[in-house]
Amino acid sequence: MWLVVGVVYGVYSELPTWAEPGKDSMEETCCFGLSTAQGLVEFECESSASKRKWVDDVQNLLRQVALQDQVGNKLGLLKLS
């Protein structure tokens, strides 16, 4: 298991498929990616359901952070008044 530490800017649920050595090229891979300051980090999931859960959860976290930033900015403006 890898631990990725850094800033995540976005999540990509659709990545180009790539063939692994020793795997059937027709076999579908369940991959998603995270856009980070270091570049695109790709992850492979066991199933489409697992991939969907990861993508949905990361998108939810990114929305929460964006909302927190918006609220924080508005509170900062109120303090100036």
SERO-4910 file (N, C-alpha, C, O; in steps of 0.05 Angstrom, whole numbers):
BEGIN
 pado doro    nc1    nc2    nc3   cac1   cac2   cac3    cc1    cc2    cc3    oc1    oc2    oc3
  Met    A     17    -24      0      0      0      0     18     25      0     38     26     14
  Trp    A     10     44    -16     25     69    -19     11     91     -3    -14     92     -2
  Leu    A     26    108      9     15    131     22     23    155      6     46    161      2
  Val    A      3    170     -4      8    193    -20      2    218     -3    -20    221      8
  Val    A     22    234     -1     19    259     15     23    282     -4     42    284    -18
  Gly    A      4    301     -3      6    324    -20    -22    336    -25    -42    328    -13
  Val    A    -22    356    -42    -46    371    -48    -59    358    -72    -47    352    -92
  Val    A    -85    352    -69   -101    341    -91   -118    363   -103   -133    376    -89
  Tyr    A   -115    367   -130   -130    387   -144   -156    376   -157   -175    391   -160
  Gly    A   -156    351   -164   -179    340   -178   -176    310   -180   -156    298   -174
  Val    A   -198    297   -189   -199    268   -192   -209    262   -220   -228    275   -230
  Tyr    A   -196    243   -233   -204    234   -260   -214    206   -258   -200    187   -251
  Ser    A   -240    203   -265   -251    176   -264   -246    160   -289   -247    135   -289
  Glu    A   -240    173   -311   -234    159   -336   -206    165   -345   -198    188   -351
  Leu    A   -190    144   -345   -162    146   -354   -159    127   -378   -173    107   -381
  Pro    A   -141    134   -396   -136    115   -419   -128     88   -408   -112     86   -389
  Thr    A   -138     67   -420   -131     40   -411   -103     34   -420    -94     43   -442
  Trp    A    -89     19   -405    -61     11   -411    -59    -19   -406    -72    -30   -388
  Ala    A    -43    -32   -422    -40    -61   -420    -16    -67   -402      6    -57   -406
  Glu    A    -21    -84   -382      0    -93   -364     13   -118   -376     -1   -134   -388
  Pro    A     39   -120   -374     52   -145   -384     40   -169   -370     37   -169   -345
  Gly    A     33   -189   -385     22   -214   -373     -8   -213   -370    -20   -234   -363
  Lys    A    -21   -191   -376    -50   -189   -374    -62   -189   -402    -50   -179   -421
  Asp    A    -86   -200   -404   -100   -200   -429   -107   -171   -436   -117   -156   -420
  Ser    A   -100   -162   -461   -104   -135   -469   -133   -127   -470   -140   -103   -469
  Met    A   -151   -147   -472   -180   -141   -473   -192   -138   -445   -214   -129   -441
  Glu    A   -176   -145   -424   -186   -143   -397   -188   -114   -389   -168    -99   -392
  Glu    A   -210   -106   -379   -215    -79   -371   -202    -73   -344   -205    -88   -325
  Thr    A   -187    -50   -343   -176    -42   -318   -193    -21   -305   -205     -5   -319
  Cys    A   -195    -21   -279   -212     -2   -265   -192     18   -252   -183     14   -229
  Cys    A   -186     39   -266   -166     58   -257   -179     86   -254   -198     93   -267
  Phe    A   -168    101   -235   -175    130   -233   -149    144   -226   -129    132   -219
  Gly    A   -150    171   -228   -126    186   -223   -132    210   -206   -154    221   -206
  Leu    A   -111    219   -191   -113    244   -176    -93    263   -187    -70    257   -192
  Ser    A   -103    287   -192    -86    309   -202    -74    322   -177    -88    333   -160
  Thr    A    -47    321   -175    -33    332   -152    -12    352   -161     -7    355   -184
  Ala    A      1    365   -141     23    383   -147     46    369   -160     61    381   -175
  Gln    A     49    343   -155     70    327   -166     63    315   -193     80    303   -207
  Gly    A     38    318   -202     29    307   -227      6    288   -223     -6    287   -202
  Leu    A      0    272   -243    -22    253   -242    -13    228   -227      7    216   -235
  Val    A    -28    219   -207    -23    195   -193    -45    175   -200    -69    181   -195
  Glu    A    -38    152   -211    -58    133   -220    -61    111   -199    -42    102   -186
  Phe    A    -87    102   -196    -93     80   -178   -110     59   -193   -126     66   -210
  Glu    A   -105     34   -187   -121     13   -199   -138      0   -177   -128     -6   -155
  Cys    A   -164     -4   -183   -182    -15   -164   -189    -44   -172   -185    -52   -195
  Glu    A   -200    -59   -153   -207    -87   -157   -232    -89   -174   -235   -109   -189
  Ser    A   -250    -70   -173   -275    -72   -188   -285    -44   -195   -275    -23   -185
  Ser    A   -305    -43   -213   -317    -17   -221   -331     -4   -197   -331     20   -194
  Ala    A   -343    -21   -180   -357    -10   -156   -337      3   -137   -343     24   -126
  Ser    A   -314    -10   -133   -294      1   -116   -283     28   -128   -279     47   -113
  Lys    A   -279     28   -154   -269     52   -167   -289     75   -163   -282     97   -156
  Arg    A   -315     69   -168   -336     90   -165   -337    101   -137   -340    125   -133
  Lys    A   -334     83   -117   -334     92    -89   -311    111    -83   -314    132    -71
  Trp    A   -287    103    -92   -263    120    -88   -267    147   -101   -262    168    -89
  Val    A   -275    147   -127   -279    172   -142   -300    190   -128   -295    214   -124
  Asp    A   -322    178   -120   -343    194   -107   -334    205    -80   -339    228    -74
  Asp    A   -319    189    -65   -309    199    -39   -289    221    -42   -290    241    -27
  Val    A   -271    219    -61   -251    240    -66   -265    266    -75   -259    287    -66
  Gln    A   -284    263    -94   -299    286   -103   -314    299    -80   -315    324    -78
  Asn    A   -325    284    -62   -339    294    -39   -320    310    -21   -327    332    -12
  Leu    A   -297    299    -16   -277    313      0   -268    339    -13   -265    360      1
  Leu    A   -264    339    -39   -256    364    -53   -279    385    -51   -273    409    -48
  Arg    A   -304    376    -53   -326    395    -50   -327    407    -22   -332    431    -19
  Gln    A   -322    390     -2   -322    400     26   -300    420     30   -305    440     44
  Val    A   -277    416     19   -255    435     22   -262    461      8   -256    483     19
  Ala    A   -273    459    -16   -281    483    -31   -302    499    -15   -300    524    -14
  Leu    A   -321    486     -4   -342    499     12   -330    512     37   -337    534     44
  Gln    A   -311    498     50   -298    509     73   -282    534     66   -283    554     82
  Asp    A   -269    534     43   -255    558     34   -274    581     30   -268    604     37
  Gln    A   -297    576     17   -316    597     12   -327    609     38   -329    633     40
  Val    A   -333    592     57   -344    601     83   -322    617     97   -328    638    109
  Gly    A   -297    607     97   -275    621    110   -271    648     98   -266    668    112
  Asn    A   -272    651     71   -269    676     58   -291    696     66   -286    720     70
  Lys    A   -316    686     67   -338    703     75   -336    713    104   -342    736    110
  Leu    A   -327    695    121   -323    702    150   -301    723    152   -302    742    168
  Gly    A   -280    721    136   -258    740    136   -268    767    127   -259    788    138
  Leu    A   -286    769    108   -297    794     99   -315    807    120   -315    831    123
  Leu    A   -329    790    135   -346    800    157   -330    813    179   -338    833    191
  Lys    A   -306    802    184   -289    813    205   -278    840    198   -273    857    216
  Leu    A   -275    846    172   -265    872    163   -286    894    166   -279    917    168
  Ser    A   -311    886    166   -333    907    166   -335    919    193   -353    937    197
***
